[in-house]
Amino acid sequence: MLFKILCVVAAFHGAFSADTRNIVQYLSANPEYSTLVGLVKDAGLVASLSAPGSLTVLAPTNDAFKALPASTLSALQKDKNQLKTVLLYHVINKALISFLITDGEVESTLANQNVTFSKTGTSLKVNNAPISNSDVIVSNGVIHTIDAVLIPSTENILQYIVKHDDMFSDLFAALVVTNLESVLEGGQFTVFAPTDDAFKKISSALPPDAASLARVLKYHVVPGLHPASSLKDGDMLNTLAGKALKVDLSKGVKIGSGKVINADIMAVNGIIHVIDTVQVP
């Protein structure tokens, strides 16, 4: 029934490819996916991707795997658990047809981490990886070919900030002083993270007490996932400080008075956008 519905819907909206085989059978019959198929077998996922259901598979080509550092591919082949996680990061537990995917759409994968789609006209990407062939409908879902291997994050928001202390040492210190570390380790958040240079600009203007500083930090944290492509000019993003930040897309991407200088850093529990100015509510 799923197969018939997908075929009817896709045919109504334009050209598509349909096949009565399941995901593994289709991929196995096409040489451009031979590396992916071999890894699926190594990870013990053949049965899961062959069973009746409604899945979307983001299928990297052989060239996509060749573009990975040799050490990365070798490490995945040696660590079956990590290999399984990476492969499941390419699988979504519902069928997604390209024309129904919206710009900025966030979907959860079977690796329990999110991927983000971006759309410009008919051009479609997932986590900035181009989708070069879309909407191959098979008996248990849909296959989209991608030109890069997606690697899931292994760090939460706080861990990323700590790891990159060359850029965020002041932010981390402020989080420690205000006892807000645990906030960024739970829930799903979008964080607009000021750099050390951003803190230097207003060091004398920062509040001296921990409670007021905590409110400043919370003014940079928005519940939920807000990738850059989903932001609209004039949007008001409600922060943990109880006050909204305004999105300005007239000249690049600005959040409040801060310019986004590095967008869409994916963490296990959210998204980080690096900004050049500390926001004061």
MOCOR-V140914 format. One record per backbone hydrogen bond with DSSP energy under -1.0 kcal/mol. NH is the residue of the N-H (numbers start at 0). CO is the residue of the C=O. If there is no record, write none. Layout:
[[NH | CO] [NH | CO]]
This chain:
[[4 | 0] [5 | 1] [6 | 2] [7 | 3] [8 | 4] [9 | 5] [10 | 6] [11 | 7] [12 | 8] [16 | 134] [18 | 136] [25 | 21] [26 | 22] [27 | 23] [28 | 24] [29 | 26] [32 | 29] [33 | 30] [36 | 32] [37 | 33] [38 | 34] [39 | 35] [40 | 36] [41 | 37] [42 | 38] [43 | 40] [44 | 39] [48 | 44] [50 | 46] [54 | 139] [55 | 91] [56 | 141] [57 | 89] [58 | 143] [60 | 145] [61 | 31] [64 | 60] [65 | 61] [66 | 62] [67 | 64] [72 | 68] [73 | 69] [74 | 70] [75 | 71] [76 | 72] [77 | 73] [78 | 74] [82 | 78] [83 | 79] [84 | 80] [85 | 81] [86 | 82] [87 | 83] [88 | 84] [89 | 86] [90 | 87] [91 | 55] [93 | 91] [99 | 96] [100 | 97] [103 | 116] [104 | 101] [106 | 114] [108 | 112] [109 | 87] [109 | 90] [111 | 108] [114 | 106] [116 | 104] [117 | 124] [119 | 122] [122 | 119] [124 | 117] [125 | 128] [126 | 115] [128 | 125] [130 | 123] [131 | 144] [132 | 144] [135 | 142] [136 | 16] [137 | 140] [138 | 20] [140 | 137] [141 | 54] [142 | 135] [143 | 56] [144 | 132] [145 | 58] [146 | 129] [159 | 155] [160 | 156] [161 | 157] [162 | 158] [163 | 159] [166 | 163] [167 | 163] [171 | 167] [172 | 168] [173 | 169] [174 | 170] [175 | 171] [176 | 172] [177 | 173] [178 | 175] [179 | 174] [183 | 179] [184 | 181] [188 | 268] [189 | 221] [190 | 270] [191 | 219] [192 | 272] [194 | 274] [195 | 166] [198 | 194] [199 | 195] [200 | 196] [204 | 201] [212 | 208] [213 | 209] [214 | 210] [215 | 211] [216 | 212] [217 | 213] [218 | 214] [219 | 216] [220 | 217] [221 | 189] [223 | 187] [229 | 226] [230 | 227] [233 | 246] [234 | 231] [236 | 244] [238 | 242] [239 | 217] [239 | 220] [241 | 238] [244 | 236] [246 | 234] [247 | 253] [253 | 247] [254 | 257] [255 | 245] [257 | 254] [259 | 252] [260 | 273] [261 | 273] [264 | 271] [266 | 269] [267 | 154] [269 | 266] [270 | 188] [271 | 264] [272 | 190] [273 | 261] [274 | 192] [275 | 258]]
